Amino acid sequence: MLDPLDHGDFQAVLGDILTLLIALEFNHTLQYVVKQSIIQTKVVLLIALLALARKFIILDLHEVSPGHLLGLAAVTLALGIAYRLSRERNDRAADAAEGQG
């Protein structure tokens, strides 16, 4: 029986829910790729950010070295910056298309 007040049980359940969300998003992306034959960078970056968020949530801080935590933070920052840049690029392209049309 799971105790909802136990930190470990809560982490495990939340990790499982996030795994399910990541799998559903990945499935949706694959269905879109089959129809369009295009893989959107933003979607891949979002899936990676979801996976990293899951990793941070299920992480046991007592068993992780500071270097490992710093590496995860750096990857998260890099993915966030990449997502932001790709989103700005798409927004500029959409604004240019509206200006011409």
N, C-alpha and C positions, 0 to 999 in steps of 0.2 A: 504494500500500500504506500502510495506517495504522500508525503507530508508537505503540504503547500508552504509551510513556514520554514522548512529546511532549505538552507541556501543551496546545497548540492542538488537536491531534487528540482528546485525551481530553475537552476541553471540548465539542468539536463532537459527539462520540458521545453524551456524557451529555446534552447539550441535545436531541439527536434522540430519545433515550429518554424524556426528560421530556415532550417534545412529544407523543409517542405516548401516554404515560400521561394527559396532559391531554385529548387527543382521545377516548380510551376513556372517561374519566370524564364528559366532556361528552355522548358518545353514550349512556351509561347514564342520565344525567340526562334527556335528551330522551325516551328510551323510557319513563321513569317518568312524565314530564309527560303523554305521550300517554295512558297508562293512567289516571292519577289526576287530570289536569287541574289539578294544583297544582305550583307551583315552590317548592321549599324554599329558604329564604334561606341556610341553613347550607351547602347543597351548592354554591350559587353562590359563596359566600365562600370555600369550600375550593378551588374551581377557580381563583378569582382568586389565592389564596395560592400554589397550585401554579405558576401562570404567573409570579408574581413570584419564586418560588424559582428557577425556570428562568432568569429574567432575571439574577438575581444570579450564578448559576453560570456562565453564558456571558459575563458582563460582562468586558470588558478594562479593568482599572483604570488602565492607562496612557493610555487614550483618553477616559475619562469625567471630566467636571468634578465638583468637589466638590458643587456645587449639584444636579446631576443625581442623584448618589448620595444626597444628603440627601433629595431628593424621593422617590426610590424607598423609602428607609427610612421616611419618614413615611407613605407609602401602605401599606406593609407593616404598620406599627404600627396604623394606623387599621383595616385589615381584620382584624388579629388581635384588636383590642378589640371590633369589631363581631361577630366570630365568638364570642368569649367571652361577650358579653352575650346573644346569641341562644341560645347553648347553656344558659346559666343560666336564661333564661326558659323554655326547653323543659323543663329539669329541674324547675323549680318547678311547671310545669303538670302534669307527670307525677306529681309527689309529691301534688299536690292531687287528681288523679284517683284515685290509690291510696287516699287518705284518705277519699274519698266512697264508693268501691266496695268 
